[in-house]
Amino acid sequence: MKLLREHFENVKVLTESDKHTGKKSFYIEGIFIQTEKPNKNRRQYCFESMNREIERYTKTYIKENRAFGELGHPDTPTINLERVSHLIKELRADGKDFYGKAKILTTPYGKIVESLLEEGAKIAVSTRGLGSLVAGPNGVNLVQDDFQLATAADIVADPSAPDAFVAGIMEGREWVYEAAKGTWVEKQVEQLYEALPKFTTKQLHETAAKLFSDFMDGITKTGRK
């Protein structure tokens, strides 16, 4: 699966005060995800599959208060708690788009975001997730049903960064889930792809059997913990 990121600039900044303490909190809201049309990265998401993923993400992360986002451009599918700056509080469909709302936290990186907002800086958000791509018409890559959100929004400063560069870096990598470690791990699969044509039929079957055995062994070890 490939690491995919999509950027959105039109983010509104809100402030809300606690009715008991009067403490002011910053929020950001706007379009976090768009579907059914090609985006700047020439990728297109299906509304139905994205809606299912949003339901899973909402249940598993938002409602459990662990839908974190980071400050900057992380290049892995895992959340680094040291860089967390905000907590995503809501995702809702509006037509074919998904609007989100996030609260800026009082973490070290959240304080940086808060300072930027107080100074009137303009920020944007970037979704981050894992998914497979299939080439579609007119040079558009169609994101498949296996797409999973890592976070609905990271906070970024320059969403207009060269799309070709971002796509080249992100889409040249593959990530697989290692059950034994319980985490996504980057794999250099190009070498494996190059080697496959050199394998005999017997070697391919033996390799597939070993990979499956290793995978099941990892699940078993994880279940024992």
Residue, then its C-alpha position, 0 to 999 in steps of 0.5 A: m500500500k502506498l502513502l497518500r497525502e492530499h492538501f486543502e488550503n481553505v481552512k477557517v480558524l475559530t476560537e471558542s471559550d470554555k463557559h466555566t473557565g473562560k479559557k480560549s481554545f483554537y479550532i480549525e475547520g474546513i474541507f478535509i477530504q474530497t471525492e468523485k473528482p481528480n485532486k491536485n495530485r491527479r488522484q480520485y477517491c470514491f465517495e462510498s468507500m471513503n464514507r465507509e472509511i470515515e465511519r470506521y475512523t470516526k468510531t475507532y479514533i474520533k469518538e475515542n479522542r485519539a484522532f491525532g494530527e501532526l504539525g508538518h509533513p510526516d512521511t510515515p503512516t504512523i502518528n508520532l505523539e511527540r509531534v501531535s498538535h491537534l485533535i480531530k473532533e468531527l468529520r461529516a459529509d457535505g455532498k461529495d466532500f467531508y468537512g472536518k473540525a480539529k481542536i489545537l492542543t496545548t502540546p509543544y507543537g500545538k503551542i507553535v500552531e497557536s502562536l502562528l494563528e494568533e499572529g494571523a498566519k495562514i495554515a492548511v491541512s493535509t490528509r494522510g493515509l494508505g491505499s492502492l492505486v489503479a490507473g484510470p482515464n486521462g492520467v487519473n489514479l483511482v484510489q481503491d477500497d483498501f484506503q485507510l486514514a492515518t489521520a484526517a488532517d496534519i497541519v501544513a504551511d505550504p500545500s502548494a508544494p510541488d505536487a510532482f515532487v510529493a507524488g514521487i516521494m510518497e508513491g515510490r514507497e510501499w508499506v506493509y503491516e507487520a503483525a508481529k510488531g503491530t505497525w506499518v513498515e516501509k518495504q523496498v519492494e522494487q527489488l522483489y518486483e525485479a526478481l520475480p520474473k527470474f523465479t521458477t514456478k516452484q520458487l514462486h510457490e515456495t516464496a508465497a507459502k513462506l510469506f503466508s506462514d510468516f504472516m500467520d506466525g506473526i498474528t499468532k505471536t501478537g495474539r499471545k501478548 
